[in-house]
Amino acid sequence: MHFFGNGLALGLGERWVLFIEAVEFAIVFLDFFLAESVDDFGSWVHTFVGDRGCV
């Protein structure tokens, strides 16, 4: 999900679009991390990774 729709149509290039998406993900991630306690964050990580069978 990114704000620019099809970045190629705007002439921004695919790498720029990927960069914007990465920045948006980082903002959401940091917002969650800063808003929650360490215990809640640990539970979130365990659930997120555990659902993929990595833990």
Contacts in CASP RR format, 6 or more apart in sequence:
PFRMAT RR
TARGET T0000
AUTHOR 0000-0000-0000
METHOD contacts of the structure
MODEL  1
MHFFGNGLALGLGERWVLFIEAVEFAIVFLDFFLAESVDDFGSWVHTFVG
DRGCV
1 21 0 8 1.000
1 24 0 8 1.000
2 17 0 8 1.000
2 20 0 8 1.000
2 21 0 8 1.000
2 24 0 8 1.000
3 20 0 8 1.000
3 24 0 8 1.000
4 10 0 8 1.000
4 12 0 8 1.000
4 17 0 8 1.000
4 20 0 8 1.000
5 17 0 8 1.000
7 13 0 8 1.000
7 14 0 8 1.000
7 16 0 8 1.000
7 17 0 8 1.000
8 14 0 8 1.000
8 17 0 8 1.000
32 41 0 8 1.000
32 44 0 8 1.000
33 41 0 8 1.000
36 44 0 8 1.000
46 55 0 8 1.000
49 55 0 8 1.000
END
